[in-house]
Structure formats: structure tokens, C-alpha cells
Amino acid sequence: MQVAEAFKHAFLKQMLLGFQASVVSPKSMGFQERKSAIKLSADVAMAVARGTRKWTRGLIAGLSKEHQNRSFLQLILGEQYERLMKPCHSSWKIPRCKKIVRRSLRVCCRRKKKKNQVGVLARTLVAKRTQELKILVPGGESMDGFSLLDETLDYVVSLRAQADLMQSLLTTIEASKLRSHSKGTLPERKASYVGN
Amino acid sequence: MQPSSKEMQGMAGGLAPSAVAAHIALQELQNDGGVDHDDFLDQMMSGLAPAWPMGLGGYDEASLLGSRLRQHQAAGGGSPPNGKSMLLQLNHHHYAHHASPQQQLLLQSMGQPPAGGGGDSGGFLPLPLSLGSGGSGHSGLLVDISREEVDAPFKASDSTKAEALYNNGFGENHQHFHHPQNHRGAPPAAAGKCQVPAAASGSPSTGGGAVPPRPRVRARRGQATDPHSIAERLRRERIAERMKALQELVPNSNKTDKASMLDEIIDYVKFLQLQVKVLSMSRLGGAAAVAPLVADMSSKAGAGRGEADGAAANDGLTAAEHQVAKLLEEDMGSAMQYLQGKGLCLMPISLASAISSATCHPRSPIPGGLSQLNRRTAPSPHAAGDAPSSPSMSALTVPSTNGGGDADISRPSRCKD
């Protein structure tokens, strides 16, 4: 996959830093609190590990809209946070490009003189789904069709890696807990192993 | 490095021979020369890479190599004497096509005679010719190659081999030569660049029907030559290429038209987001559990993993050993692939645990209901006939929110392995 080892390392490290920063513990937090804290850490870790992409900026921007997340984000990202919070200038260029594209499309259609009903229907369906995808992918509203697909590709890869890494982290924590459970009986087992 | 290679050999199973061969080959290569390692390997990989019809944006070269070697072995091309000579032969095979001075240098610096690459080519996979313009005159950096090849319309999409790589590459201890950001930076630059030469080369190619200078723009007779339609066509082709790449990512996708592909992509994104949400629900992020892991992370888990393996071996629970060793490296990918292919194996259990922990006290174990869930969902992956480790992993997510009942619930499910 396109996910590099460096991404995995960075993600896990960031996530654990996030856990420490938000002091996640089952004793002090309720269920919802813990869930949102973990999810926040995971999302920030994914964005940081991936680097600078349109969707990472959108993700962090979306996360920072909630007031309670801001202190956490500032803690984790440090000076990067200030840099990321600067408004994205590219969002102004995109509507202009879309107009040009649409105009050229109209010109081409007029030239070909095709009244393609099926085409129009297909285009509407695609447009509707594109709109939905724009909502799903963070920072998607200010992207044109092609970069939206590009960002979606990257985002899906990162999401999948995030889910996998969280899963493996989970199983490792589980395994370590089980080991600590059976630690009491460990000396005897060790002796028997050595004996054999 | 030693424990990691041992584990890799122990666990990678069927992938091991070629993967290990590739790994050993790479290590040998590294040990070989006084050449600067990164540059040498870069050149090596760049020499091998253009011969493959893949987009290399963000790819891991060693995993590519591993997957190619594996396919080569699977195609029955005969087992190479060692990985190194196979690499040499591959390189020479490529050399026969491209005759770049860099590959000559490579062969000379490796200090071995070219082993008759032409004659042996029958034993290889028919490595398709790369884009002719893409191969020659390259510097050793992978970034250049990705810039050249990323927009080729007739090339298989970026993620054509992604699934194969995902399954194979996660099973190997691969080395990384480039940060993925380099590759991500390249395609947008290429996207910006290719408009200009396409517009210029569009009219002569459509006018004369001659071979276009860049294979990206196809010469089509009878099409309008005005720049608008060419730009439109180019844009459509790029969008189609991205759609194909996304289609490869989404598992079990067989739709080809745009609307349904977008539908599947949307569903898949929603599924992944929900999966992350559920995982964050069922996780126990206790500081006590996290602290030893922090130590592991900081030391790159080299020493930590070795110690954990020792402790786990005493336990005799090989599944735990597997999981700990897999933490940073590999193979959650293939297990998750299977789970995602089913789509539902992971979710119901975690959702059930989340619901149970939300409605009941978080600490009270519910062995009866949860173990029933285990037994009910565990046979289904078996029925599909795949990795036996997946039931244990999906079952293990259940006790995560419960304190005491872990040992009881998870052990019977592990015995199934």
C-alpha cells in the first residue's frame, strides 16, 4: 500500500502523545468523553503523520472549530497550529476555474449540438454524489472534481491505515493486559520452560 | 535488525521466501559497497522501477520489489539461486530495454558479470516495456519517475497493485527510501505541467496523425483540435484514472460507471470513518497500559519487541506473541483486509461491546452474551475460508472495555486457532 513505515511510526507516536496530553483514563472520564478524546487524538495523529495535504488542513480546521479541542490542538501541534490556522488562499481560485471549465463545456456542447438527455441525467447523479463526497472528505468543499478525487484517494488510504493501526494498538494493549494478568503465574511457567 | 528478520521469517509464511530473499538481497547490497547506501539503492530501484507499468507515487520500493519477486516465483519462473542474482538479472533485463548509463554503472559497481539477461528473459515475467520516454535520461530519484509516469492514461492505475502490495508489503520488513510526501508533491506538479505540453502537442498530433511526442495525449483523428476540447479530454482522462485508482481501493468493487463507483466510494469512506469511531469507542486508553507502549515507541520497539517476545514465549500463547510483534510492522493489513471484505466481522462485536458498556456499567463483564457473539460470528470467517487469526483478533476487541472477564472470554476463542 502507499502507507509507509514512517507514517505508521509517526501515527502511533502521535497518538500516544495525544493520549498523554488528554490524560485518557477510564477512571476520570465518562464513556463519551473518552471516546471523543481518543477519536480526537487519532484524527490529529493521522493528519500529522500524513503531512500537509488539503484534507489534513481541512481536518484540523474542522477539529479546531470546537472550542474544547483548541487547547489540545495547540498543545499537540505547537507552532504548526498557528501556521495551519492561516486561511487557505487556494480556496478563492477554485470557483474561477470552475467557471472557465463550465463555459468551455457549454461551448463544446453548443458546438456539437447534442441534446443528450441521458448525459444530463448521469451528470446530475454524479454531481449529487460529488456533493456528498465533498461533505465526507474533510476540507472537500473548496476542491474541484479532480483534486477531490485525489484527496479522496489519499484520505481513504490514510483512514484505512488509521483503522488498522488502532486495531493493532488495541490488540497489543489487550495482549499486554493479559500478560500482566498471568504475571502471577509466570515464574512457575518460566521454571517449567527452562526445565524442558 | 536481527530479531525483526527472524520474526519476519517466522511469520510471513508463504510470503517469506521471496520477501526474505528480497530483504536479504537488499541487506547484501547495503553491505556490499562503499557506495552511499541511499543513493545506490535509489538508483537500483529507479533502474528497476520504470520497467514496471505502475504509478510509483508514494510507493515503497522494497515492497514493490517483493511483490514482483513473489509474482515471478508464482509464475513458475524457476527459483533464483539467490535474491541478489535475481535482482541483478532483473536489472539486466531492464538494462537490455533501456541501456541507461546508470544501470551500466550499477552493474559494474555490483562487481558481477551480467548473467546473460537476454537468454534468461524467458524465465522472467514478461516485464512490459515502460513508457519509452519515461525510462531514459532519468536521474536516480523516484520523484522524477513518478512525475513522468503518473499521468499515463493507458498505464494501469496507481493502486492496481495496491491490494497485492497491501497484502504482501505489510508482511515484510521493508525499507523506505523516500518520504511519501515527495510522491504526493509530485503528482500535483505533474497535473499542472501536463496541461501545457498537451495543448502544444495536441494539434500537431491530431493534424498529422503522427506519433505524439508524449504518450499521454492520444492522437485521435476527426476530433476537434481546439484547446478547449483537448483540455476537456485530458481532464476527463485524469478523472477516469483517479476513479479507477479509487475503485481498486474499494474492496469487492465491480461497477464501472461513474455514479455507482462514486456511490461505492462514498459508502466505503463512511464505513472507514465509522470503523475508526467504533475503534475509539472500544479502546481502553488507560495511562497504565499506555506507558510501557510509550517506551516501546521511543525505542522504535526494537528492544521492547524482543523482550515482549521472550515474555510471550513463556506464556505459550503464540497469538499474543504474534500480535505484539505485529504492532509496528505488518500483517494487520491482511487481517483487516479479510475483515473489511466481510464488512461485518469487526463491527458487530465492537458495537455490541460499546452498546453493552454504554448501557451497563463499563466494568461489569458480560461473559455469556459476548461469548455467544464470539461463537456466532467466529464461524463466518471460517466459512469464508480465510485467515484463522481473524476470529481471535475480532474476538479480542470484545473484552477490551471489560475489566475482569478478559481471560475467560478470549482463551476459548484462541483455542480455535
Chai-1 contact restraints between the chains, C-beta under 6 A:
chainA,res_idxA,chainB,res_idxB,connection_type,confidence,min_distance_angstrom,max_distance_angstrom,comment,restraint_id
A,M1,B,A162,contact,1.0,0.0,6.0,A-B,restraint_1
A,M1,B,L165,contact,1.0,0.0,6.0,A-B,restraint_2
A,M1,B,Y166,contact,1.0,0.0,6.0,A-B,restraint_3
A,Q2,B,G58,contact,1.0,0.0,6.0,A-B,restraint_4
A,A4,B,D60,contact,1.0,0.0,6.0,A-B,restraint_5
A,A4,B,H176,contact,1.0,0.0,6.0,A-B,restraint_6
A,A4,B,P180,contact,1.0,0.0,6.0,A-B,restraint_7
A,E5,B,H176,contact,1.0,0.0,6.0,A-B,restraint_8
A,A6,B,H176,contact,1.0,0.0,6.0,A-B,restraint_9
A,L12,B,M297,contact,1.0,0.0,6.0,A-B,restraint_10
A,K13,B,M297,contact,1.0,0.0,6.0,A-B,restraint_11
A,L16,B,V290,contact,1.0,0.0,6.0,A-B,restraint_12
A,L16,B,V294,contact,1.0,0.0,6.0,A-B,restraint_13
A,L16,B,M297,contact,1.0,0.0,6.0,A-B,restraint_14
A,F19,B,G285,contact,1.0,0.0,6.0,A-B,restraint_15
A,F19,B,V290,contact,1.0,0.0,6.0,A-B,restraint_16
A,V24,B,G285,contact,1.0,0.0,6.0,A-B,restraint_17
A,S25,B,G286,contact,1.0,0.0,6.0,A-B,restraint_18
A,S25,B,A287,contact,1.0,0.0,6.0,A-B,restraint_19
A,P26,B,G286,contact,1.0,0.0,6.0,A-B,restraint_20
A,F31,B,A358,contact,1.0,0.0,6.0,A-B,restraint_21
A,K35,B,S280,contact,1.0,0.0,6.0,A-B,restraint_22
A,K35,B,M281,contact,1.0,0.0,6.0,A-B,restraint_23
A,I38,B,S280,contact,1.0,0.0,6.0,A-B,restraint_24
A,I38,B,R283,contact,1.0,0.0,6.0,A-B,restraint_25
A,I38,B,G285,contact,1.0,0.0,6.0,A-B,restraint_26
A,K39,B,S280,contact,1.0,0.0,6.0,A-B,restraint_27
A,A42,B,S280,contact,1.0,0.0,6.0,A-B,restraint_28
A,G51,B,Q181,contact,1.0,0.0,6.0,A-B,restraint_29
A,S104,B,H228,contact,1.0,0.0,6.0,A-B,restraint_30
A,C108,B,S229,contact,1.0,0.0,6.0,A-B,restraint_31
A,L125,B,A259,contact,1.0,0.0,6.0,A-B,restraint_32
A,V126,B,K258,contact,1.0,0.0,6.0,A-B,restraint_33
A,V126,B,A259,contact,1.0,0.0,6.0,A-B,restraint_34
A,R129,B,L262,contact,1.0,0.0,6.0,A-B,restraint_35
A,E132,B,I266,contact,1.0,0.0,6.0,A-B,restraint_36
A,L133,B,I266,contact,1.0,0.0,6.0,A-B,restraint_37
A,L136,B,V269,contact,1.0,0.0,6.0,A-B,restraint_38
A,F146,B,R238,contact,1.0,0.0,6.0,A-B,restraint_39
A,F146,B,I239,contact,1.0,0.0,6.0,A-B,restraint_40
A,L149,B,R242,contact,1.0,0.0,6.0,A-B,restraint_41
A,L153,B,A245,contact,1.0,0.0,6.0,A-B,restraint_42
A,L153,B,L246,contact,1.0,0.0,6.0,A-B,restraint_43
A,V156,B,L249,contact,1.0,0.0,6.0,A-B,restraint_44
A,L159,B,L272,contact,1.0,0.0,6.0,A-B,restraint_45
A,Q162,B,V276,contact,1.0,0.0,6.0,A-B,restraint_46
A,A163,B,Q275,contact,1.0,0.0,6.0,A-B,restraint_47
A,A163,B,V276,contact,1.0,0.0,6.0,A-B,restraint_48
A,D164,B,M332,contact,1.0,0.0,6.0,A-B,restraint_49
A,D164,B,G333,contact,1.0,0.0,6.0,A-B,restraint_50
A,D164,B,M336,contact,1.0,0.0,6.0,A-B,restraint_51
A,M166,B,L279,contact,1.0,0.0,6.0,A-B,restraint_52
A,Q167,B,M332,contact,1.0,0.0,6.0,A-B,restraint_53
A,S168,B,K326,contact,1.0,0.0,6.0,A-B,restraint_54
A,S168,B,L327,contact,1.0,0.0,6.0,A-B,restraint_55
A,S168,B,M332,contact,1.0,0.0,6.0,A-B,restraint_56
A,L170,B,R283,contact,1.0,0.0,6.0,A-B,restraint_57
A,T171,B,Q323,contact,1.0,0.0,6.0,A-B,restraint_58
A,T171,B,M393,contact,1.0,0.0,6.0,A-B,restraint_59
A,T171,B,L396,contact,1.0,0.0,6.0,A-B,restraint_60
A,T172,B,Q323,contact,1.0,0.0,6.0,A-B,restraint_61
A,T172,B,V324,contact,1.0,0.0,6.0,A-B,restraint_62
A,T172,B,L327,contact,1.0,0.0,6.0,A-B,restraint_63
A,I173,B,A289,contact,1.0,0.0,6.0,A-B,restraint_64
A,E174,B,L396,contact,1.0,0.0,6.0,A-B,restraint_65
A,A175,B,A320,contact,1.0,0.0,6.0,A-B,restraint_66
A,A175,B,Q323,contact,1.0,0.0,6.0,A-B,restraint_67
A,A175,B,V324,contact,1.0,0.0,6.0,A-B,restraint_68
A,H181,B,A407,contact,1.0,0.0,6.0,A-B,restraint_69
A,R189,B,N314,contact,1.0,0.0,6.0,A-B,restraint_70
A,K190,B,N314,contact,1.0,0.0,6.0,A-B,restraint_71
A,Y193,B,N314,contact,1.0,0.0,6.0,A-B,restraint_72
